[in-house]
Amino acid sequence: MADDYIGRKMEDFRARAAKPAARPAASLTKLLRRNRSHRGYDAGFKVRPDQLRKIIEVNTLTPSARNAQSLRFLPVLGDQAAKVTGCIRLGGALPELQLPLPGTEPNAYIIVCSVAEQSADLFIDLGISAQSMLLRATEMGLNGICIRAFDRMRIREIFSLDCEPLLILAIGRGTDRIELVDIRPQDDRRYYRADGVHYVPKLTVDDLIIE
């Protein structure tokens, strides 16, 4: 009996040792810090359809004003992605760079549309949805950016949409080096680049809290 007991314990130990160690869950603070807007992407990395589906899936869990659930999502990959790239504009504060730089264009997008008329509630839902999807992408080791500067009519025509496109998310493996910079309310809040780093000014919590 003793030999059998020891043998079983050894088998259990070997089985546990063979299993890969579980990755610790990222905290919300870490996800938020990593969830930065990337304007350049690794062209050699291809986003898979199941990854976009997993990102979109968070919308089955997020709140919706009046529970309207009026948003719909079109995943775009492969050759179709280049058609989206031709309709978007990135880096509005850095027009001299004409972003994305050649060879760093996204190759995956999620077009967020609405089946309802535009309203304050709808845009509340849109903000919740976009943030949640980008956090999911970050959790998966991907990066993204929200794009509102795009040719809506052209996007509707290209994809034969019968609902209104409101926002486009680019998804991929970002190549930008991004750092947050603490600023005061009187400082310039425009992002900028220097020595290959993309700097994002952010107000401190003391300046956000109303005394």
Backbone hydrogen bonds, N-H to C=O, Kabsch-Sander energy under -0.5 kcal/mol:
donor,donor_aa,acceptor,acceptor_aa,energy
5,Y,1,M,-2.4
6,I,2,A,-2.5
7,G,3,D,-2.4
8,R,4,D,-2.6
9,K,5,Y,-2.3
10,M,6,I,-2.3
11,E,7,G,-2.1
12,D,8,R,-2.5
13,F,9,K,-2.3
14,R,10,M,-2.5
15,A,11,E,-2.3
16,R,12,D,-2.3
17,A,13,F,-2.3
18,A,14,R,-1.7
19,K,15,A,-0.8
19,K,16,R,-0.6
31,L,27,S,-2.4
32,L,28,L,-2.8
33,R,29,T,-2.2
34,R,30,K,-2.0
35,N,31,L,-1.6
36,R,34,R,-2.1
38,H,36,R,-0.7
38,H,144,G,-1.8
41,Y,104,T,-1.9
42,D,173,R,-2.7
43,A,41,Y,-0.7
43,A,103,G,-0.5
45,F,42,D,-1.3
46,K,44,G,-0.6
47,V,45,F,-0.6
52,L,48,R,-1.7
53,R,49,P,-2.3
54,K,50,D,-2.0
55,I,51,Q,-1.9
56,I,52,L,-2.6
57,E,53,R,-1.9
58,V,55,I,-1.1
59,N,56,I,-2.1
60,T,57,E,-2.2
61,L,58,V,-2.0
62,T,58,V,-1.2
67,N,64,S,-3.0
68,A,65,A,-1.9
72,R,113,C,-2.5
74,L,111,I,-2.5
76,V,109,Y,-2.9
78,G,107,N,-0.6
80,Q,77,L,-1.2
81,A,78,G,-1.2
82,A,78,G,-0.6
82,A,79,D,-0.6
83,K,79,D,-0.6
83,K,80,Q,-0.7
84,V,80,Q,-1.2
85,T,81,A,-2.3
86,G,82,A,-1.4
87,C,84,V,-2.4
88,I,85,T,-1.0
89,R,149,A,-1.9
90,L,99,L,-1.1
94,L,91,G,-1.6
97,L,94,L,-1.8
98,Q,94,L,-0.5
98,Q,95,P,-0.8
104,T,101,L,-2.3
109,Y,76,V,-2.5
110,I,169,L,-2.3
111,I,74,L,-2.7
112,V,110,I,-0.6
112,V,167,L,-3.3
113,C,72,R,-3.3
113,C,111,I,-0.6
114,S,164,E,-2.0
115,V,70,S,-2.4
123,F,119,S,-1.8
124,I,120,A,-1.7
125,D,121,D,-2.3
126,L,122,L,-2.2
127,G,123,F,-2.0
128,I,124,I,-2.2
129,S,125,D,-2.7
130,A,126,L,-2.7
131,Q,127,G,-2.2
132,S,128,I,-2.2
133,M,129,S,-2.6
134,L,130,A,-2.3
135,L,131,Q,-2.3
136,R,132,S,-2.1
137,A,133,M,-2.4
138,T,134,L,-2.5
139,E,135,L,-2.4
140,M,136,R,-1.6
141,G,138,T,-1.7
142,L,137,A,-3.0
143,N,172,G,-3.4
144,G,36,R,-0.7
145,I,170,A,-1.3
147,I,168,I,-2.7
148,R,146,C,-0.5
150,F,148,R,-1.4
151,D,87,C,-2.1
152,R,150,F,-1.1
155,I,151,D,-2.2
156,R,152,R,-2.4
157,E,153,M,-2.1
158,I,154,R,-2.9
159,F,155,I,-2.0
160,S,156,R,-0.5
160,S,157,E,-0.7
161,L,156,R,-1.8
164,E,114,S,-1.7
166,L,112,V,-3.2
167,L,112,V,-1.6
168,I,147,I,-2.1
169,L,110,I,-2.8
170,A,145,I,-2.0
170,A,168,I,-0.5
171,I,108,A,-2.5
172,G,143,N,-2.2
174,G,172,G,-0.8
175,T,40,G,-2.3
176,D,40,G,-0.6
177,R,196,G,-0.5
178,I,176,D,-0.6
179,E,198,H,-2.3
181,V,200,V,-2.3
183,I,202,K,-2.0
187,D,184,R,-2.1
192,Y,199,Y,-1.8
194,A,197,V,-2.2
197,V,194,A,-1.8
198,H,177,R,-3.8
199,Y,192,Y,-3.3
199,Y,197,V,-0.7
200,V,179,E,-2.7
202,K,181,V,-3.2
204,T,183,I,-0.8
207,D,204,T,-0.8
208,L,204,T,-0.7
208,L,205,V,-0.7
209,I,205,V,-1.6
211,E,209,I,-0.6
